[in-house]
Amino acid sequence: MRFEPTSLPEVILIEPRVHRDARGFFLESYHAQRFADGGISARFVQDNHSLSARGTLRGLHMQRHFAQGKLIRCTQGKIFDVAVDARPGSASFGRWVGETLSARNFRQLWVPPGFLHGFCVVSKTAQVEYKCTELYHPEDEIGVIWNDPAIGVRWPVAAPLLSAKDAALPRLSEIEPRLR
């Protein structure tokens, strides 16, 4: 396994070793000791799985008091996965990083607590699985609109399919006081 810090060093891209042969492939998607050696010593308590159609954008979400770290992987199709630093006082507050995760490249992205997370589907469909370090608390969820110009994420979709909740999210500047 290879662990590569991104331009936001706390967000880590993981490339597992894939063993391929005529039967298919095998890989370890998670190994506690290897992850700890790679800088991720999180304890995971919940796994989630979604199926989405092309153009779907989910995010940008996080929890405030029950902050979740997330280990994201795409098991079918391809997504553009994004993390935004929303830690008050951080030198990189409001900066984002994006990575392509797919069933073909096997990459995973570690999004630590304190970062907003979202992804958009660039294939016909995509299935995404992610491990969380904290249970989901709907009353604690907070989010930012996908196209906040102050963040400037360069999404690979101009008119995404959004849930009503995601379409009504505020800008980062509007929630910043609540993050403190």
Secondary structure by P-SEA (a helix, b strand, c coil): cbbbbcccccbbbbbccccccccccccccccaaaaaaacccccccbbbbbbbccccccccbbbccbbbbbbbbbcccccbbbbbbccccccccccbbbbbbccccbbbbbbcccbbbbccccccbbbbbbbbccccccccbbbbcccccccccccccccccccccccccccccccccccc
